[in-house]
Every structure is written in C-alpha cells, then in structure tokens.
Amino acid sequence: MNYLIIIFQIIVALSILNVWLIQNKKPTKWRGGKAKTIIEEFEVYGLSKQMCYIIGFFKVTLTILLLVAIWFPVVKQPAALGLAAFLMGSIAMHIKIKDPLFKSFPAALFLVLCLCIAFL
C-alpha cells in the first residue's frame, strides 16, 4: 500500500505542477467556461488575477510538500488535505458557472487521490 500512496502523490503532484507551471497559458478542455488561460479561467469564475496568484502559490506549495512527504511523511496528511480543500473549491467553481460535468473530472479524481493519500 505504501508504494501505491507514493505513486498517488507523484501523479497528483506532477499533474498539478503541470497545470500551474507549464500549461497555465495554454487552452485545455478542462478550463472553466471558454477560458484559454488560467487567468481567464479565474475571471470566468468571478475571481481576480490576484486571487489566481494567491491560490496558485498555495497549490504549488502544497504540491511540493506532497512530494517532500515521500521522504518526510509528517507533512503528507496536511499537504493532501490542503490540496483536497482547494480541489473542492475547483469543483465548486465549475458548478457555479454551470460547466459540463466532465470539466470537473480532473479535480474530482485528484480530490479522491488526495483523500486516499491523507487517510490510507
């Protein structure tokens, strides 16, 4: 089970880092509304550019802590639960703007993985 949780940590971390650091200026089918960038996505949700930067900072920091937790397990649960909270917020934003359900799939999948990381 330990190796499976580590695999989950790596999958979640690399995926979230990809979204926030590599794909942030590229359109994807998962973006809210018709947004083409992460900043536009936050605008669609009714959130400011500053809020995008704040949430991005916390998501990237928690994601890095999730990787650090492979070697320092004491930070695993707080990092996973912190990310889970942000992922619930992501799902709520998609619901708020009445996005098709499939756009919430990545956030829902990573939410489940974070809960497994935190509690298994």
N, C-alpha and C positions, 0 to 999 in steps of 0.2 A: 504493500500500500504506500509505503514511503516514496518509492520511485514514481508511482503514479501521481502523487501530490506534487512532486518536483516537476514532473512533466507538465502538469496543470499550471504551475507557477510560471514556467518558461513560456508556455503557449499564451497565457494571459498577458504576461509582461511584454513579450515581443509584439504581440498584436496591438496593445495599447500604445506602446512606443512608436510603432509604425504609423498609427493613426495621427498621433500628436506631433511627431517629429519628421516624418517622411512624407506622408500622404496629406498633410494639413492644407496644402494649396491645390490639391487635385480633386476633381469630382469623383464621387463613388456612388453606387446605387443605394448606399446606406445613409447618406446625408439627409437631414431633415428637410422637408419641403422640396424646393427645387434648387437648394444651395449647391454651389460648386466648390466652396472652400469651407474650412471650419469656422472662419469669422462670419461668413454669410449664414452658415447654419445657426450660429448663436443669434444673429439678427432675426432670422426666421422665428426663433423661439421667443423673441422679445427681450433678449439679453444683450448687454453691451459688449463692446470689444474688450473692455477692461475685465468684465466677468469671464470672458473666454480665457484671457491670460491667467486669471486667478485660478479658475478651475483646471486649466491646463497645467499650471505649476503643481497643484496638489495631485492631480492624476499621475503626472510624470514622477513626482517624488514618491508617491505610494507604490508605483510600479517598480521603481528602482529598489525600494525597500523590500518588495516582494521577491526580487532577485537576491538581494542581500540575505534574505531569510533562508535561502538554501544552506548557507553556512552559519547563520545566526538565527536559529528558529524562534527566538523570543520575539522577534518583530513580525513573524508570519501572520498571526491572527489579527493584530491591529492593522497591518497593511491590507490584508484581504478584506476585512470588514470595512475599512475606509473606502477601498475601491468599490465594494458592494454598494455602499451608500451612494456613491457617485453614479454607479451604473443604474441604480433605481431611479435616480434623477434623470438620466438619459432616457430611460423608458417613459417616464412621466412626461418629458418634453415631447417625445414622439406622439404620445397620446393627446397631449394638449393641442397640438396643431393638426390632429386627425390624420396623421401619416398612415399609410397602409401598414398592417401588422408586420410584414416582412422586414420593414426598416428597423424594427426593434430587435430583430433576431440576434445580431452580434452582442448587443448589450445584455439581452436575456441569457444568452449562452455564457458570457463571461461572468454574469452575476451568479449563475449556478456553479460555475467553476470556482469562483471566489468563496462561495459558501462551503463548498467541499474542502477547499484549502484551509479555511478557518476552523472547520469543525470535525474533519476526519483525521 
